[in-house]
Structure formats: C-alpha cells, structure tokens
Amino acid sequence: DAFTNGQSIPAKYTCIGRNLSPALAWTDPPASTQSFALIVEDPDAPGGTWIHWVLFNIPAETRALPEDLPVTGKNTTPNAIFTGVNSAGDIGYGGPCPPSGTHRYYFKLYALDTLISLLPGASAGQVQKEMNGHILEQTELMGTFSK
C-alpha cells in the first residue's frame, strides 16, 4: 500500500523525509512455508549493490508488516522478526538516499521452508547463504527514488 510497483517511493520512506520503513503486504505462501525473509537492495549504488534493510525469521503466518516497523534490539520475544545489518552498518531500515540520479529499490520477499539459524545483526550475505536451497517462492516490489 505504500507505493505501486515501478513507481516513485514517497519521500516519508526516504532520507529526505522521516525515513520510515513502508507498510508491506503479501498473499498466502506455499503451505510448507516456515518463515519469510525480506532484503531491500539498491543495485544502482555507485559502489555496487547497497543493502537498505534485512529482515529474517518473519513468522510464516505473517502477511503484512506495518509502517515504521520497530527495531526491538535483541528480538528475544516469541515469533520475533530478526533484523539484520544494512550497508551503512546499522540495524534496521535505511531508506533510499541516492547520491545522484534515480535509483531502483527492490523489496525482495522470500518464503522459506526453514528458520534462519543466525542471530539478529546478520548481514544480507549471511542470510542469503542460509536461504540457499530453502526458497519455496519469492516476489519483489520495485520502487524508484531521486532526491
């Protein structure tokens, strides 16, 4: 609901706005889904792909994430969503903030047949390695942004 595929990401979800994570929603995954992972990346960054957000062990019954998803630190509550580190070295969401031009931002959601055996603070690369061979389905939402 935050933006339409292929369209501009509203400023409130970016570095020139409030830098809120957008609300996201999806439909039912395969029946054997045990968890979801979400990785948001900018392949147009000057130094290579920039990771903006890493979430994993999203409970299988989840069908939406609220706007401005809170980062709860150690994620020790039952069914907690684990938050990874982005390319800025921060835990949590880092909104679009391209140095120049228009960049594309891919919100990639993966339905997995397992839980990821990593702790909060894992990198996108670590999560992707753990997902290898466990992806049942994936989908993506792409938005653009320029300052």
C-alpha positions in Angstrom: 0.0 0.0 0.0 3.0 2.3 0.5 3.7 2.6 -3.2 3.0 0.8 -6.5 5.4 -1.4 -8.3 7.7 0.6 -10.6 6.6 3.9 -9.2 8.3 6.5 -7.0 8.8 5.8 -3.3 7.1 8.5 -1.2 9.6 10.9 0.5 8.5 9.9 4.0 10.2 6.5 3.4 13.5 8.1 2.4 16.4 10.1 3.8 14.8 13.4 2.9 11.6 12.5 4.8 11.0 10.6 8.0 13.0 7.5 6.9 10.1 5.2 7.9 10.0 1.7 6.7 7.0 1.2 4.4 4.0 -0.9 5.1 4.2 -4.1 3.0 1.6 -6.9 2.5 1.6 -10.2 0.6 -0.7 -13.1 -0.2 -0.6 -16.7 1.1 2.7 -18.5 0.5 3.2 -22.2 -0.2 1.7 -24.4 2.6 5.2 -25.6 3.7 6.5 -22.1 4.5 8.2 -21.9 7.9 9.4 -18.3 7.7 9.9 -15.3 5.4 13.0 -13.1 4.7 13.0 -9.6 3.3 16.0 -7.9 1.7 15.8 -4.4 0.3 18.6 -3.5 -2.1 19.7 -0.7 -4.5 21.6 -2.2 -7.4 22.3 1.3 -8.8 24.6 2.4 -5.9 28.0 3.7 -7.2 30.0 1.1 -5.2 27.8 -1.9 -6.1 24.5 -3.1 -4.6 23.6 -1.3 -1.4 21.5 -3.1 1.2 18.8 -1.0 2.9 17.0 -3.5 5.1 17.4 -7.1 6.1 14.6 -9.0 8.0 14.5 -12.7 8.6 12.6 -15.3 10.6 9.4 -13.4 9.8 6.8 -15.8 11.2 5.1 -17.9 8.5 1.6 -16.7 9.5 2.6 -13.0 8.8 1.0 -11.4 5.7 2.0 -7.8 6.3 4.5 -5.5 8.0 3.3 -2.2 9.5 4.7 1.1 8.5 7.7 2.1 10.7 8.4 -1.4 11.9 10.2 -1.0 15.3 13.6 -2.4 15.9 13.4 -4.3 19.2 17.1 -4.8 19.8 17.8 -8.5 20.6 14.5 -9.8 19.2 14.0 -12.2 22.1 10.2 -12.3 22.2 8.5 -15.4 20.7 7.9 -15.1 17.0 10.1 -12.0 16.8 11.3 -10.8 13.5 15.1 -10.7 13.4 16.6 -7.6 11.9 19.9 -7.6 10.1 22.6 -5.0 9.4 22.3 -2.8 6.3 25.2 -1.5 4.2 25.5 1.6 6.4 26.3 -0.7 9.3 23.1 0.0 11.1 20.5 -2.4 12.4 17.1 -1.8 10.8 15.7 0.2 7.8 17.8 2.8 6.0 15.6 4.5 3.4 16.5 5.4 -0.2 19.1 8.2 -0.4 20.8 8.1 -3.8 23.8 10.4 -4.2 22.6 11.3 -7.7 20.1 10.4 -10.3 17.2 8.0 -10.0 17.8 4.6 -8.3 15.8 1.5 -8.2 15.0 -0.2 -4.8 14.0 -3.8 -4.8 12.0 -5.2 -1.8 12.6 -8.9 -2.2 10.4 -11.3 -0.1 11.3 -14.9 0.2 9.1 -17.8 1.5 11.4 -20.3 3.2 11.0 -23.9 4.3 13.1 -23.2 7.4 14.0 -20.7 10.0 17.4 -19.0 9.5 19.9 -20.1 12.2 21.5 -16.7 12.6 21.3 -14.1 15.3 19.9 -10.5 14.8 22.5 -8.3 13.2 23.4 -10.8 10.4 24.3 -9.3 7.0 22.3 -9.8 3.8 25.1 -12.1 2.5 24.9 -14.3 5.6 21.1 -14.5 5.3 21.3 -15.2 1.6 23.8 -18.0 2.2 21.5 -19.6 4.8 18.5 -19.3 2.5 20.3 -21.2 -0.3 18.3 -24.3 -1.1 15.4 -23.3 1.2 13.5 -20.8 -1.0 10.0 -22.0 -1.9 8.8 -18.8 -3.6 9.9 -15.3 -4.0 8.4 -12.0 -5.1 9.6 -8.4 -5.3 8.3 -4.9 -5.3 10.4 -2.2 -7.1 10.2 1.5 -6.4 12.3 4.3 -7.6 13.6 7.5 -5.9 15.7 10.5 -6.7 16.5 13.5 -4.4 
